[in-house]
Amino acid sequence: MQREEIEAVLRELFAAQRLAVLSTQQGGRPYGSLVGFDA
């Protein structure tokens, strides 16, 4: 995939999705946070 194609796919994804999961780890345990965003 060319850079332009990747950017177009990401733009479409961000326009369609309003929530994402932010995954982190602390003390050897995984955590997931549901976050809203606007692109």
mmCIF file as gemmi writes it, N, C-alpha and C atoms, coordinates in Angstrom:
data_model
loop_
_atom_site.group_PDB
_atom_site.id
_atom_site.type_symbol
_atom_site.label_atom_id
_atom_site.label_alt_id
_atom_site.label_comp_id
_atom_site.label_asym_id
_atom_site.label_entity_id
_atom_site.label_seq_id
_atom_site.pdbx_PDB_ins_code
_atom_site.Cartn_x
_atom_site.Cartn_y
_atom_site.Cartn_z
_atom_site.occupancy
_atom_site.B_iso_or_equiv
_atom_site.pdbx_formal_charge
_atom_site.auth_seq_id
_atom_site.auth_asym_id
_atom_site.pdbx_PDB_model_num
ATOM 1 N N . MET Axp A 1 ? 0.834 -1.188 0 1 0 ? 1 A 1
ATOM 2 C CA . MET Axp A 1 ? 0 0 0 1 0 ? 1 A 1
ATOM 3 C C . MET Axp A 1 ? 0.876 1.247 0 1 0 ? 1 A 1
ATOM 4 N N . GLN Axp A 2 ? 0.458 2.204 -0.766 1 0 ? 2 A 1
ATOM 5 C CA . GLN Axp A 2 ? 1.153 3.482 -0.802 1 0 ? 2 A 1
ATOM 6 C C . GLN Axp A 2 ? 0.687 4.351 0.363 1 0 ? 2 A 1
ATOM 7 N N . ARG Axp A 3 ? 1.488 5.331 0.702 1 0 ? 3 A 1
ATOM 8 C CA . ARG Axp A 3 ? 1.165 6.224 1.823 1 0 ? 3 A 1
ATOM 9 C C . ARG Axp A 3 ? -0.212 6.869 1.659 1 0 ? 3 A 1
ATOM 10 N N . GLU Axp A 4 ? -0.53 7.308 0.448 1 0 ? 4 A 1
ATOM 11 C CA . GLU Axp A 4 ? -1.812 7.96 0.198 1 0 ? 4 A 1
ATOM 12 C C . GLU Axp A 4 ? -2.977 7.005 0.454 1 0 ? 4 A 1
ATOM 13 N N . GLU Axp A 5 ? -2.81 5.746 0.067 1 0 ? 5 A 1
ATOM 14 C CA . GLU Axp A 5 ? -3.861 4.752 0.293 1 0 ? 5 A 1
ATOM 15 C C . GLU Axp A 5 ? -4.058 4.494 1.788 1 0 ? 5 A 1
ATOM 16 N N . ILE Axp A 6 ? -2.966 4.405 2.51 1 0 ? 6 A 1
ATOM 17 C CA . ILE Axp A 6 ? -3.036 4.188 3.96 1 0 ? 6 A 1
ATOM 18 C C . ILE Axp A 6 ? -3.734 5.36 4.632 1 0 ? 6 A 1
ATOM 19 N N . GLU Axp A 7 ? -3.378 6.573 4.24 1 0 ? 7 A 1
ATOM 20 C CA . GLU Axp A 7 ? -4.008 7.763 4.82 1 0 ? 7 A 1
ATOM 21 C C . GLU Axp A 7 ? -5.51 7.776 4.541 1 0 ? 7 A 1
ATOM 22 N N . ALA Axp A 8 ? -5.913 7.385 3.347 1 0 ? 8 A 1
ATOM 23 C CA . ALA Axp A 8 ? -7.336 7.359 2.997 1 0 ? 8 A 1
ATOM 24 C C . ALA Axp A 8 ? -8.084 6.322 3.84 1 0 ? 8 A 1
ATOM 25 N N . VAL Axp A 9 ? -7.484 5.157 4.022 1 0 ? 9 A 1
ATOM 26 C CA . VAL Axp A 9 ? -8.106 4.109 4.841 1 0 ? 9 A 1
ATOM 27 C C . VAL Axp A 9 ? -8.251 4.585 6.28 1 0 ? 9 A 1
ATOM 28 N N . LEU Axp A 10 ? -7.218 5.216 6.819 1 0 ? 10 A 1
ATOM 29 C CA . LEU Axp A 10 ? -7.274 5.717 8.192 1 0 ? 10 A 1
ATOM 30 C C . LEU Axp A 10 ? -8.311 6.82 8.345 1 0 ? 10 A 1
ATOM 31 N N . ARG Axp A 11 ? -8.416 7.709 7.356 1 0 ? 11 A 1
ATOM 32 C CA . ARG Axp A 11 ? -9.427 8.769 7.415 1 0 ? 11 A 1
ATOM 33 C C . ARG Axp A 11 ? -10.833 8.175 7.47 1 0 ? 11 A 1
ATOM 34 N N . GLU Axp A 12 ? -11.078 7.17 6.627 1 0 ? 12 A 1
ATOM 35 C CA . GLU Axp A 12 ? -12.389 6.515 6.62 1 0 ? 12 A 1
ATOM 36 C C . GLU Axp A 12 ? -12.664 5.826 7.958 1 0 ? 12 A 1
ATOM 37 N N . LEU Axp A 13 ? -11.668 5.163 8.499 1 0 ? 13 A 1
ATOM 38 C CA . LEU Axp A 13 ? -11.831 4.486 9.782 1 0 ? 13 A 1
ATOM 39 C C . LEU Axp A 13 ? -12.153 5.479 10.887 1 0 ? 13 A 1
ATOM 40 N N . PHE Axp A 14 ? -11.383 6.563 10.971 1 0 ? 14 A 1
ATOM 41 C CA . PHE Axp A 14 ? -11.594 7.553 12.027 1 0 ? 14 A 1
ATOM 42 C C . PHE Axp A 14 ? -12.93 8.277 11.869 1 0 ? 14 A 1
ATOM 43 N N . ALA Axp A 15 ? -13.41 8.426 10.645 1 0 ? 15 A 1
ATOM 44 C CA . ALA Axp A 15 ? -14.704 9.07 10.423 1 0 ? 15 A 1
ATOM 45 C C . ALA Axp A 15 ? -15.853 8.158 10.858 1 0 ? 15 A 1
ATOM 46 N N . ALA Axp A 16 ? -15.656 6.846 10.763 1 0 ? 16 A 1
ATOM 47 C CA . ALA Axp A 16 ? -16.716 5.896 11.085 1 0 ? 16 A 1
ATOM 48 C C . ALA Axp A 16 ? -16.721 5.473 12.55 1 0 ? 16 A 1
ATOM 49 N N . GLN Axp A 17 ? -15.574 5.52 13.197 1 0 ? 17 A 1
ATOM 50 C CA . GLN Axp A 17 ? -15.455 5.053 14.582 1 0 ? 17 A 1
ATOM 51 C C . GLN Axp A 17 ? -15.317 6.242 15.516 1 0 ? 17 A 1
ATOM 52 N N . ARG Axp A 18 ? -16.073 6.247 16.593 1 0 ? 18 A 1
ATOM 53 C CA . ARG Axp A 18 ? -16.01 7.342 17.566 1 0 ? 18 A 1
ATOM 54 C C . ARG Axp A 18 ? -15.423 6.902 18.899 1 0 ? 18 A 1
ATOM 55 N N . LEU Axp A 19 ? -15.138 5.614 19.026 1 0 ? 19 A 1
ATOM 56 C CA . LEU Axp A 19 ? -14.565 5.09 20.261 1 0 ? 19 A 1
ATOM 57 C C . LEU Axp A 19 ? -13.33 4.259 19.929 1 0 ? 19 A 1
ATOM 58 N N . ALA Axp A 20 ? -12.405 4.211 20.875 1 0 ? 20 A 1
ATOM 59 C CA . ALA Axp A 20 ? -11.203 3.398 20.723 1 0 ? 20 A 1
ATOM 60 C C . ALA Axp A 20 ? -10.841 2.833 22.086 1 0 ? 20 A 1
ATOM 61 N N . VAL Axp A 21 ? -10.029 1.797 22.096 1 0 ? 21 A 1
ATOM 62 C CA . VAL Axp A 21 ? -9.548 1.224 23.349 1 0 ? 21 A 1
ATOM 63 C C . VAL Axp A 21 ? -8.075 1.569 23.484 1 0 ? 21 A 1
ATOM 64 N N . LEU Axp A 22 ? -7.748 2.201 24.596 1 0 ? 22 A 1
ATOM 65 C CA . LEU Axp A 22 ? -6.363 2.517 24.923 1 0 ? 22 A 1
ATOM 66 C C . LEU Axp A 22 ? -5.888 1.453 25.9 1 0 ? 22 A 1
ATOM 67 N N . SER Axp A 23 ? -4.909 0.664 25.495 1 0 ? 23 A 1
ATOM 68 C CA . SER Axp A 23 ? -4.412 -0.421 26.341 1 0 ? 23 A 1
ATOM 69 C C . SER Axp A 23 ? -3.104 -0.018 26.99 1 0 ? 23 A 1
ATOM 70 N N . THR Axp A 24 ? -3.014 -0.264 28.294 1 0 ? 24 A 1
ATOM 71 C CA . THR Axp A 24 ? -1.803 0.04 29.052 1 0 ? 24 A 1
ATOM 72 C C . THR Axp A 24 ? -1.495 -1.138 29.967 1 0 ? 24 A 1
ATOM 73 N N . GLN Axp A 25 ? -0.381 -1.037 30.647 1 0 ? 25 A 1
ATOM 74 C CA . GLN Axp A 25 ? 0.015 -2.077 31.581 1 0 ? 25 A 1
ATOM 75 C C . GLN Axp A 25 ? 0.667 -1.427 32.786 1 0 ? 25 A 1
ATOM 76 N N . GLN Axp A 26 ? 0.328 -1.908 33.967 1 0 ? 26 A 1
ATOM 77 C CA . GLN Axp A 26 ? 0.95 -1.411 35.188 1 0 ? 26 A 1
ATOM 78 C C . GLN Axp A 26 ? 1.036 -2.563 36.176 1 0 ? 26 A 1
ATOM 79 N N . GLY Axp A 27 ? 2.189 -2.723 36.767 1 0 ? 27 A 1
ATOM 80 C CA . GLY Axp A 27 ? 2.365 -3.797 37.733 1 0 ? 27 A 1
ATOM 81 C C . GLY Axp A 27 ? 2.153 -5.179 37.134 1 0 ? 27 A 1
ATOM 82 N N . GLY Axp A 28 ? 2.447 -5.305 35.841 1 0 ? 28 A 1
ATOM 83 C CA . GLY Axp A 28 ? 2.278 -6.59 35.178 1 0 ? 28 A 1
ATOM 84 C C . GLY Axp A 28 ? 0.847 -6.944 34.825 1 0 ? 28 A 1
ATOM 85 N N . ARG Axp A 29 ? -0.064 -6.013 35.025 1 0 ? 29 A 1
ATOM 86 C CA . ARG Axp A 29 ? -1.476 -6.26 34.721 1 0 ? 29 A 1
ATOM 87 C C . ARG Axp A 29 ? -1.932 -5.362 33.578 1 0 ? 29 A 1
ATOM 88 N N . PRO Axp A 30 ? -2.695 -5.926 32.65 1 0 ? 30 A 1
ATOM 89 C CA . PRO Axp A 30 ? -3.194 -5.12 31.535 1 0 ? 30 A 1
ATOM 90 C C . PRO Axp A 30 ? -4.438 -4.327 31.935 1 0 ? 30 A 1
ATOM 91 N N . TYR Axp A 31 ? -4.562 -3.163 31.353 1 0 ? 31 A 1
ATOM 92 C CA . TYR Axp A 31 ? -5.733 -2.312 31.561 1 0 ? 31 A 1
ATOM 93 C C . TYR Axp A 31 ? -6.211 -1.824 30.202 1 0 ? 31 A 1
ATOM 94 N N . GLY Axp A 32 ? -7.504 -1.705 30.054 1 0 ? 32 A 1
ATOM 95 C CA . GLY Axp A 32 ? -8.085 -1.161 28.836 1 0 ? 32 A 1
ATOM 96 C C . GLY Axp A 32 ? -9.038 -0.036 29.192 1 0 ? 32 A 1
ATOM 97 N N . SER Axp A 33 ? -8.906 1.075 28.488 1 0 ? 33 A 1
ATOM 98 C CA . SER Axp A 33 ? -9.777 2.228 28.717 1 0 ? 33 A 1
ATOM 99 C C . SER Axp A 33 ? -10.488 2.565 27.416 1 0 ? 33 A 1
ATOM 100 N N . LEU Axp A 34 ? -11.8 2.701 27.493 1 0 ? 34 A 1
ATOM 101 C CA . LEU Axp A 34 ? -12.585 3.105 26.34 1 0 ? 34 A 1
ATOM 102 C C . LEU Axp A 34 ? -12.543 4.623 26.259 1 0 ? 34 A 1
ATOM 103 N N . VAL Axp A 35 ? -12.095 5.141 25.127 1 0 ? 35 A 1
ATOM 104 C CA . VAL Axp A 35 ? -11.961 6.585 24.968 1 0 ? 35 A 1
ATOM 105 C C . VAL Axp A 35 ? -12.706 7.04 23.714 1 0 ? 35 A 1
ATOM 106 N N . GLY Axp A 36 ? -13.31 8.199 23.814 1 0 ? 36 A 1
ATOM 107 C CA . GLY Axp A 36 ? -13.964 8.803 22.663 1 0 ? 36 A 1
ATOM 108 C C . GLY Axp A 36 ? -13.014 9.781 21.99 1 0 ? 36 A 1
ATOM 109 N N . PHE Axp A 37 ? -13.159 9.948 20.689 1 0 ? 37 A 1
ATOM 110 C CA . PHE Axp A 37 ? -12.324 10.905 19.974 1 0 ? 37 A 1
ATOM 111 C C . PHE Axp A 37 ? -13.082 11.458 18.784 1 0 ? 37 A 1
ATOM 112 N N . ASP Axp A 38 ? -12.606 12.558 18.284 1 0 ? 38 A 1
ATOM 113 C CA . ASP Axp A 38 ? -13.183 13.187 17.11 1 0 ? 38 A 1
ATOM 114 C C . ASP Axp A 38 ? -12.058 13.503 16.15 1 0 ? 38 A 1
ATOM 115 N N . ALA Axp A 39 ? -12.189 13.035 14.931 1 0 ? 39 A 1
ATOM 116 C CA . ALA Axp A 39 ? -11.128 13.257 13.944 1 0 ? 39 A 1
ATOM 117 C C . ALA Axp A 39 ? -11.64 14.098 12.797 1 0 ? 39 A 1
